[in-house]
Amino acid sequence: MTASPLIPAATVMVLRDYNGRLEVLMLRRNRQLKSFGGAWVFPGGRVDEVDAPGEGEVERARAAAIRETLEETGLDIEGADMAVLSCWIPPVQEKRRFSTWFFIVRAPDMLVQIDQGEIHDYRWVCPKEFLESVPSPDIMIVPPTYVSLTTLTQFSNVDSVISYIHGAKTDIFETRFAKDDQGFVTLWKADAAYENLDFEAEGPRHRLLCRPDKWEYQRD
């Protein structure tokens, strides 16, 4: 199978310290949208021609993340300390494949003002509490969102997150979707089942089990 070309994109996890805990900004997409309508996401979108033309892939993605955050939330993060968390590459079977860079940034001291077009709602959430509600008919998210929120559960404040991410290797998630007898499984390279889909094979685990009553991220 010939894979569709990758479309550069970016998203940003906007963080704040509030009442002694770490919170992240989540946006709810318009339910009428064909792509992930009703899903809870982070600010972001595809890289456009206006986004740092002539620069490298990461810098263009950074510019797109800044622009999209301003358009969708009214928050101006230009010039802020943005740390690169990860890059997500969809399966080759997908018709539209967005190669998405995930950034982390501290929220500016501004009020969120959603656009009421593509975005219909927003919440500041505690990552651990939000994940405890997944899966739910009222909380639709996709695997990259779930895994990225799981990363945040290790930290108690913005400083510790940004310090850690700056010193860590950028994660590259090359994704494969599959099913077993209990539900959906999302696999990433390094998982023992990534190539042959033998879910019981001995070896490392890097997968997200999406069960009707519980999601579980496994990584050795």
RAVENGI-V966067 format. One record per residue. N is the residue number from 1. RES is the residue in one small letter. SS is DSSP state (H for helix, E for strand, L for the rest). NEAR is the number of other C-alpha atoms within 10 Angstrom. Layout:
n=N res=RES ss=SS near=NEAR
n=N res=RES ss=SS near=NEAR
This chain:
n=1 res=m ss=L near=5
n=2 res=t ss=L near=6
n=3 res=a ss=L near=12
n=4 res=s ss=L near=14
n=5 res=p ss=L near=12
n=6 res=l ss=E near=15
n=7 res=i ss=E near=13
n=8 res=p ss=E near=20
n=9 res=a ss=E near=25
n=10 res=a ss=E near=27
n=11 res=t ss=E near=24
n=12 res=v ss=E near=28
n=13 res=m ss=E near=28
n=14 res=v ss=E near=23
n=15 res=l ss=E near=25
n=16 res=r ss=E near=21
n=17 res=d ss=E near=16
n=18 res=y ss=E near=13
n=19 res=n ss=L near=7
n=20 res=g ss=L near=8
n=21 res=r ss=E near=14
n=22 res=l ss=E near=22
n=23 res=e ss=E near=25
n=24 res=v ss=E near=24
n=25 res=l ss=E near=22
n=26 res=m ss=E near=22
n=27 res=l ss=E near=22
n=28 res=r ss=E near=23
n=29 res=r ss=E near=23
n=30 res=n ss=L near=19
n=31 res=r ss=L near=14
n=32 res=q ss=L near=11
n=33 res=l ss=L near=13
n=34 res=k ss=L near=8
n=35 res=s ss=L near=10
n=36 res=f ss=L near=16
n=37 res=g ss=L near=15
n=38 res=g ss=L near=22
n=39 res=a ss=L near=20
n=40 res=w ss=E near=23
n=41 res=v ss=E near=23
n=42 res=f ss=L near=24
n=43 res=p ss=E near=25
n=44 res=g ss=E near=27
n=45 res=g ss=E near=20
n=46 res=r ss=E near=18
n=47 res=v ss=L near=24
n=48 res=d ss=L near=15
n=49 res=e ss=L near=10
n=50 res=v ss=L near=10
n=51 res=d ss=L near=18
n=52 res=a ss=L near=17
n=53 res=p ss=L near=12
n=54 res=g ss=L near=9
n=55 res=e ss=L near=11
n=56 res=g ss=L near=10
n=57 res=e ss=H near=14
n=58 res=v ss=H near=19
n=59 res=e ss=H near=14
n=60 res=r ss=H near=22
n=61 res=a ss=H near=29
n=62 res=r ss=H near=27
n=63 res=a ss=H near=20
n=64 res=a ss=H near=26
n=65 res=a ss=H near=30
n=66 res=i ss=H near=25
n=67 res=r ss=H near=23
n=68 res=e ss=H near=22
n=69 res=t ss=H near=24
n=70 res=l ss=H near=20
n=71 res=e ss=H near=18
n=72 res=e ss=H near=22
n=73 res=t ss=H near=20
n=74 res=g ss=L near=16
n=75 res=l ss=L near=21
n=76 res=d ss=L near=17
n=77 res=i ss=L near=19
n=78 res=e ss=L near=15
n=79 res=g ss=L near=7
n=80 res=a ss=L near=12
n=81 res=d ss=L near=13
n=82 res=m ss=L near=22
n=83 res=a ss=E near=23
n=84 res=v ss=E near=21
n=85 res=l ss=E near=22
n=86 res=s ss=E near=18
n=87 res=c ss=E near=20
n=88 res=w ss=E near=20
n=89 res=i ss=E near=20
n=90 res=p ss=L near=18
n=91 res=p ss=L near=18
n=92 res=v ss=L near=17
n=93 res=q ss=L near=13
n=94 res=e ss=L near=10
n=95 res=k ss=L near=12
n=96 res=r ss=L near=14
n=97 res=r ss=E near=19
n=98 res=f ss=E near=21
n=99 res=s ss=E near=21
n=100 res=t ss=E near=26
n=101 res=w ss=E near=25
n=102 res=f ss=E near=28
n=103 res=f ss=E near=25
n=104 res=i ss=E near=22
n=105 res=v ss=E near=20
n=106 res=r ss=E near=20
n=107 res=a ss=L near=21
n=108 res=p ss=L near=15
n=109 res=d ss=L near=9
n=110 res=m ss=L near=10
n=111 res=l ss=L near=10
n=112 res=v ss=L near=17
n=113 res=q ss=L near=15
n=114 res=i ss=L near=20
n=115 res=d ss=L near=14
n=116 res=q ss=L near=12
n=117 res=g ss=L near=11
n=118 res=e ss=L near=18
n=119 res=i ss=E near=24
n=120 res=h ss=E near=15
n=121 res=d ss=E near=16
n=122 res=y ss=E near=18
n=123 res=r ss=E near=13
n=124 res=w ss=E near=17
n=125 res=v ss=E near=18
n=126 res=c ss=L near=20
n=127 res=p ss=H near=23
n=128 res=k ss=H near=16
n=129 res=e ss=H near=10
n=130 res=f ss=H near=16
n=131 res=l ss=H near=20
n=132 res=e ss=L near=11
n=133 res=s ss=L near=14
n=134 res=v ss=L near=20
n=135 res=p ss=L near=16
n=136 res=s ss=E near=12
n=137 res=p ss=L near=7
n=138 res=d ss=L near=11
n=139 res=i ss=E near=14
n=140 res=m ss=L near=16
n=141 res=i ss=L near=18
n=142 res=v ss=L near=11
n=143 res=p ss=H near=17
n=144 res=p ss=H near=20
n=145 res=t ss=H near=16
n=146 res=y ss=H near=19
n=147 res=v ss=H near=16
n=148 res=s ss=H near=15
n=149 res=l ss=H near=18
n=150 res=t ss=H near=16
n=151 res=t ss=H near=13
n=152 res=l ss=H near=21
n=153 res=t ss=L near=16
n=154 res=q ss=L near=12
n=155 res=f ss=L near=15
n=156 res=s ss=L near=15
n=157 res=n ss=L near=17
n=158 res=v ss=H near=21
n=159 res=d ss=H near=14
n=160 res=s ss=H near=12
n=161 res=v ss=H near=21
n=162 res=i ss=H near=21
n=163 res=s ss=H near=11
n=164 res=y ss=H near=13
n=165 res=i ss=H near=17
n=166 res=h ss=H near=15
n=167 res=g ss=H near=9
n=168 res=a ss=L near=12
n=169 res=k ss=L near=11
n=170 res=t ss=L near=15
n=171 res=d ss=E near=13
n=172 res=i ss=E near=15
n=173 res=f ss=E near=19
n=174 res=e ss=E near=17
n=175 res=t ss=E near=18
n=176 res=r ss=E near=19
n=177 res=f ss=E near=16
n=178 res=a ss=E near=13
n=179 res=k ss=E near=13
n=180 res=d ss=E near=11
n=181 res=d ss=L near=6
n=182 res=q ss=L near=10
n=183 res=g ss=E near=11
n=184 res=f ss=E near=16
n=185 res=v ss=E near=21
n=186 res=t ss=E near=18
n=187 res=l ss=E near=26
n=188 res=w ss=E near=23
n=189 res=k ss=L near=17
n=190 res=a ss=L near=17
n=191 res=d ss=L near=20
n=192 res=a ss=L near=20
n=193 res=a ss=L near=20
n=194 res=y ss=L near=21
n=195 res=e ss=L near=12
n=196 res=n ss=L near=8
n=197 res=l ss=L near=17
n=198 res=d ss=L near=11
n=199 res=f ss=L near=17
n=200 res=e ss=L near=8
n=201 res=a ss=L near=12
n=202 res=e ss=L near=10
n=203 res=g ss=L near=11
n=204 res=p ss=L near=14
n=205 res=r ss=L near=20
n=206 res=h ss=E near=20
n=207 res=r ss=E near=27
n=208 res=l ss=E near=21
n=209 res=l ss=E near=21
n=210 res=c ss=E near=19
n=211 res=r ss=E near=15
n=212 res=p ss=L near=12
n=213 res=d ss=L near=8
n=214 res=k ss=L near=13
n=215 res=w ss=E near=19
n=216 res=e ss=E near=15
n=217 res=y ss=E near=16
n=218 res=q ss=E near=14
n=219 res=r ss=E near=12
n=220 res=d ss=L near=9
